[in-house]
Amino acid sequence: MESTLHQLRDLIDQQSELLRAQLIHWRRDLHRHPELSNREHRTAALVAHHLQSLGLEVQTGIAHTGVVGLLRGGLPGPVVALRADMDALPITEAVDLPFASSATAMFEGHEVGVMHACGHDCHTAILMTVAQILAGCRDRLPGTFKFIFQPAEESPPSGEEGGAEMMIREGVLENPKPEVIFGLHVFAGMDSGTLYYRPGPAMASSDTLRITIEGRQTHGAMPWYGIDPIVVASQIVLGLQTIQSRQLDVTHEPAILTVGSIQGGVRDNIIPERVELLGTIRTFDEAMREDIARRVTQTAEKIAESAGARAHVRIERGYAVTVNDAPLTRIMAPTLERVAGPDHVLPAPKLTGSEDFSSFQERIPGLFFFLGITPKGTPRAQVAPNHSAHFCVDETPLPLGVRALAHLAVDYCFARNNQVPTTESGLRDMDSIPSSISQRARSG
């Protein structure tokens, strides 16, 4: 078994380099033709056609446009899932590239530019390449590989459902059920050719905060005849900031509460009747998430009450905390170090962005890591972040992403199924995985 594993590792590395041109071609084609959440029809068709050409069992139309390919290895073993997201963002591209997007679409009632400003074109192309490599050696693989191409990671349009949760409801983690799941994300500001990961909470939960303050309208020159919701809204904004700074134990986990929109009033001399606040809450701990929601509601309602106004608080739960299963991460980390080299694997900082990969991790153990795509030494001020119109990908390390995902899947299957003592790679025997992982994989 060890000799077979070494041969497969060599094959993965060779094929990743041989397929570099195809990988880049797919990435550029997808970048030129981006599609918004739940509208990834062309992308899904491209993916499905490719998976079918490899002889995989293919399902389409999951959660609107999701695609799943199932590769059954020639030997018995565990089921491993690999995930890539496919959707783009309502952003007009400002990068001068020969394959830059000129696409437009309707979004929330407005015509907008569409751009792969978060790198999902890279993720899709990488997983298509991984599928091709593993399909080419299926007879020697112990296990089953489920390739999940997910729509709407950037959230579905208002009034629609989508994303990871909808795929799960429609059975993506069943028939067969994966034991574990792996995924990656390209990230600006991280050095090209370097992999970043962290066990435990890696990305924040994301909840939307909506507060409506109801006062009483009056003339701006006679405020005593009314109740000014603008002043109350200002007091609430300031009061909310004391939740993180004075009420939470910041040594436990960081948290963010941002009010990004205040809407109210129509002219200078009319005190309005109502003001709307819109914000976001980011946390790395579920208990803290619940506590902050309670404190936000209490703070807003009591401040409004003290002024004779009323505050209606609504908190819409978004993505959960992205939590890398600690035992799984510890066991698979040596694979990342072998693939990239120990000098090119670094601990990732906690990221206050959110990811619905967390939905998969709530059901089965998962490892989500990052691939740097910014040339080393680039001044920080020149780095355009993900979700920027100037976001730009260094394509050089994309084959490393292919190798990382493919090696994680294959190493896990061999170690899990055959107890291969992979001293060379640093992988521990699967006996070192606490039984809780196997129990979670069975029970979901």
N, C-alpha and C positions, 0 to 999 in steps of 0.2 A: 504493500500500500504506500509506503514511503516513497518508493521509486516512482510510482504513478503520480503521486502528489508533486514531486520535484519536476517531473516531465510536464505536468499541467501548468505549474508555475512558469516554467520556461516558455511554454506555448502562449500563455496569456501575455507575457511581456513582449514576445516576438510579434504576436498579432496586433497588440495595441499600437506598435510602431508601424506595422505594415498598413494598418487601417487609418493612420493619421489623416491622410488626405481625404478619405471618405468622411471621417468624423468632422473635419473642418468644413467640408462641403455641406453636410447636413446642417451644421450649426449656422452657417451663413445663409442657407436657404430658409431656415426657420426664422432667422433674424430679419430677413427681407420681407417675410410674410407673417408678421405677428398677428395673434388673434386674442381678443379679450376673453375673460372668464365665461365659461359655459358656451362659448362661441368657437371653440378650437376645432372646427370641422375639418379644415385642410390638414392641420397638424395631426389630428387623430387618424385621418385616412392614410397619411404618409406612414405613420407608425404602424398601423394595422397591416398595411400592405407589406411592409418590411418583415414584421413578425410572421406573417403567413408564408412569406417566401422562405423563411428559415424552417418551416415545418412545425411551428409551435401551435398549440391549441389557443385560439384567439377569441376573446370576447370584446365586443364593442358596445357603445351606447350606455355604458355604466355611468351613472350620475351625469347624464346628458351626453358627454363626449369622451368619457374615460375609456381607456383601452387596457386590457390585461392579456399578457401572453404567458402561457404555461409551458415550461420546458421540463420534461421528465427525463432524468438521467438514466443511464443504463444499469445503475446499481441502486439497491435500496438505501434510503437515508432520509434525513429530515427535510422539511419544506422551509425554504428561505425566501423572503420577499425583498425585492429591491424597488425603490420608488423614485420617480422623476415627475416634476410638475411641468405643465405645458403652457400655461397662460401668460399673456403679456399685460402691459399696463396702459392706461389712457394718458400717454405722454407723447408729445411730438419730439421726435429724435433731433438732437442738435449736434450729433457726431458726424463728421465728414468721412464717410466710409463708402466704398463702391457698392456695398451691399446694405446700405442704410435703409431703414424703413421709410416708406412714403405712404403707408397705409393709414386709412381713417375709418372710423366706425361711430355708431351712435352709442353714447354712454350717458345714462341718467337724463335723457332728453336732449343732449347736446352732441354735436359732431365734434369728435376729438381725434387727435393723432394717436397712433398706437405704436408702442415700442417695447421690445424685450429689454427693459431697463433694470431687470433683476436677475438676468442670467438663466431663465428657464429654458431658453433655446439651447444653452450649453448642457443643461441637465438632461433634456430630451435626447440630444445627439449622443451624449455619453452613454445613456442607458441603452439606446439602440445599438451602439457598438458593443457593449457588454453582452447583450443578447446574442449578437452575431458570433462573438468569440466562444461563448459557452455552448451555443448550439453546434458549433463545429467540433466539439469534443464531448458531446453528450454521452456517448457510449461508456466513457471512463468516469463519469461523474456520479458520485453517490448521493442521490437526493433529488429533490424537485425544486425548481426555481420559478418564482412568480414575479414577473416584471409588471409593475403597476405604473401606468402613465396617467397621471391625475390632472383633471381640469380644476380651474377655479381655486387655486391656492391663494390667490390675491383677493379672495372673497367673491361670491356671486353677486350679480346686480341686485339692487333693492327689489324685494318681493319674490326673489327666486332662492331656491336651495341649490347646494352644490358642494364641491370640494371633498375632502377626505371623509367627513362625517357621512355624506350622502353615499359615497362609494362603500363605506363600511355597512351602512344600512342595506345596501343592495347586494351584500354578500361577498365583497372583495377579499375578506379575510376568512372565507369558508371554502370548502370543496376544491382543494384541500386547504386546511388551516395552517398558515406559517407559524413556525416556532419563534422566529425573530425577523426583524426588518432592518435594512440598512438604507441610508440616504445621504446625499451630500448637497452642499450649496456653494456655488462660487461666490466669492466675497471680495469687494473692493477694499483697499487699505491693508489687505493681507498679502504678504510677499508671494509672487508667482513661484510655483514649484514647491510650495510648503503646504502641508496638511495641518489643520488645527482641530483639536477636539477637547472636550472636558466631560468627565463623568458627572452625573447628577443634573441639576437644573442648568440648561445651556442657553435657552432663549425664553423670553418672558411670556406670560399670558397677556392677552389683550382684550380689555373690556371697554365698551363705549359708554360714556357718561352723558346723560341728557337731563338738564334741570330747567324747569319752567318756573319763573318767579311771577306771581300774579300780584300786582299792586292795585292802585286806583288812579285812573287818568285825571289829569288836571292841567291848568295853565302853568307854564314854566315860570311865570312871574309870581305865582301864588301856590308854592308847593305844599303849604299847610292844609290845603283843601283836598289833597290826595295822598297816596302812598307811592313813593318813588321806587319802582323796581330796578332802576339802573343803579341807584346807590346800594340797594340791597344786594344786587348781583355783584357789585364790586366788593362788598363786604364778604360775600360768600366765596368769591375767588381767593381773597386773602386768607379767609378762615380755612379753606381746603388745604392751603400750603402748610398749615401747622400740623396736619395729620402726619406727613412724613418727617417733618423737622422736630416735632415735639411729642408725638404720641406713639410712634413706632420704635421698636428696638432695631435701629439701623445696623447693629452688629450682626444681626441674624441674616437678613437678606435686604438688598436694595429694593426700592419701589419708586415709581414715578406716577405723578398725577398732574396731567397737563390740561388746562382749559384752552382749546384752540379756536373757539368761536364764541362771540357775544353778539346777539342780534336783538335789536329793540329800538323803537322810536323811528319817526319819519321826518321831524324838523326840529329846529333849535328851541322853540318856545312851547313845546308840548311834552309834558311828562307822560310817557306811554303807560298803558295798562299792563303790558306783559314784556318780559325779556326772556330770551332763550340762551342757555349756555350749552356748549357741546365740548366734550373733552375725551381723553383716553386715560386708562389706568393700566399700568404695567407692573406685574409682580413676578416673583420667582418661587412663590410658596403658596399652596392652595389655602392654608389656614389664614395667612396674611391677606390673601385676596378677599376672602370672606369678611375679615375684620375691617379692611379698608372700605368695602362696600357699606358696611354698617355705619362706620364713622362718617362717611360722606353724606349718607342720608340724614343722620342725626345732626351734623353740622349745618347742612343747608336748611333743614326744616326749622331748627331752633333760631338761627340767625334771622330767617325770614319772619318767624313768629315774633321775635323781639321788636320788629319794626311794624308789626301789624299786617305784614304781607303773608303770602303762602308760597311754599316751594314744593313742587312736585318733582320727585327724583326718580329717574328710571335708569337702571344700569343693565345694559345688554351684554351678556356674557359672550365673549368671542373665543379665540383659540386658548387652549390650556397651556400651561407651562410645558416647554419641550424638555423632557427629562431623559437623559441617556441612562439606561439601566447600568448601574455601577459595576456589578459583576461581569456583565457582557462586555462593557467598555474596557475593563481591566484585562480581560482575556484576549480581546481582539486588538488592543493597542499595539502589541508587538508586530502584528501583520502590517499595520500602517507604517511602523518604523522600518520594517524590512523593505516595503515597497518604495517609500520615499527617501529612506536613509534617516538615521537617528537625528542628524543635524537639520533635517527638514520636516520634522514633526514637532509642533509646539502646542502648549496649552492654550486653548481658546479663551478669550475673555468672555464674561457673561454678556450676552447681547440683548438689548431691550427691544429689539424687533421680535416679531412673533411668527410662528410657523404652524400650519395645521398638520404637519408631520406628527405633532403631539397627539393627535387623535389616534393614530396607529399605536403610538407608544403607551397609550392608556389601556390598550387591549393586549399587546404582546411586547416583550422586551425589544428595544430598538437602540440603534446607534446612529446619530446624525452628526456629521462632521463637515468641515469647511475646507475648500480649496482656494488658496490665494491666487488671484488673477491680476495683481498689480506688480509691474516690474520693480524689483528690489531697488531701494534708493530713491524712488519717486517722492518728491517733497509732499508732505501731507496736504498742503494747501492746493496741490494740483490733482489730488485724487477725487474724482467724482464718485460719490457714494452710490450704492444700489438705490434704485428709484429716482435717479437723476436723469435729466434729458441728456447729460454729458457722460453717462455711465459707459465705460468702454472696457472690453475684455481683452487681456493678453491671451491669445489662443494657445501659446506654447505649452502650458501645463495641462491642457485638456486630456491628453492621453494618460497622464498621471491619475486623473479622476477615473478613467476607465479601469486602469490597473488596480486602483484602490478598491473599487466596488467589486470587481471580479475576484480579486484575491480574498477579500473578506468573506464572500459567499462560499468560495471553494474551500478555504481553510476551515471555516466553521463546519461545513458538511463533513470533511474528512475527520476532523477532531471529534465532532459529535458522534459520528457513526462508527468510527474505527479506533478511537482512542490512540491516534497516532502521536507518538512522543516527539513532537516537532521542536526539538531543542534548537535546531538551526534557526527557525523562525521566531523562537521565543514563545510560541503558543503553549499554554499549559494544557494538561489533559482536561477533558470536560468534567472529570470528577471534581475539579476545583470550582465548578459552577454550583452555587448553592441550589438546593432542590427547589427553592422558590421559583427559579426561572422556569424549570420544567413544569412546575405546577401551574404557573401563569400561562405558559404556552398551551397547556391542555385545557385550562378552564376559561381563558380569555378574560 
